[in-house]
């Protein structure tokens, strides 16, 4: 006897989301979490081949997915990308500013170019993409913006002055965006991950990972899905009254 399948409610079905840096890692996980909820995805990454592969995988879930390569730190490329999104989908409901890089060094040894590149990719990009997204969202009187910050924005981290500063800047920018555009139906929030298992963190020495683990009350590292699910909540209808906030996804590493 066949058991009838439960009806799946997809309140965000047909919406469109841009997730920057989404060909791999946390960004890819976020894109997947939105796609399974029926959201069409723009997969943005500097590696177009990887973006196209990710987009193809998302389309197998029954949504539309468009790979797009542009430099998130350059205003002309960002503006051009948003024009293409508008032309392809006609609207943009969700923006997830996830793209980011690291260039670690102690302050005394940090090169100017390493500071500048991290601030440009991690922070300036959030400003540029938010600015373009608001143009579309304001016309719709609806939009959801989620910025990926980090636990180090609150704790700091030796060797990551540039990264910590960029992520702390995201928090201030998020709160300002929330205040400026709430009356236009746009919410802006941030998610601050702690130690999340990715290919990058897997490559760290075991001693470093053991030290990090000892600082996490839950006693285990986070998964990409933990971050992705937090983002999916913030853009869903049930989170309509949440704006200007930060959700910490760190297992108690920072409280």
Secondary structure, DSSP 8 states (H G I E B T S, - for coil): ----------TTTT-EEEEET-SSHHHHHHHHHHHTTT-EEEEE-S-HHHHHHHHHHHHTTTS-EEEE---TT-HHHHHHHHHHHHHHHS---EEEE-------B-GGG--HHHHHHHHIIIIIHHHHHHHHHHHHHHHHT-EEEEEE--THHHH--TTBHHHHHHHHHHHHHHHHHHHHHGGGTEEEEEEEE-SB--HHHHTS-HHHHHHHHHT-TT-S-B-HHHHHHHHHHHTSGGGTT--S-EEEESTTS--
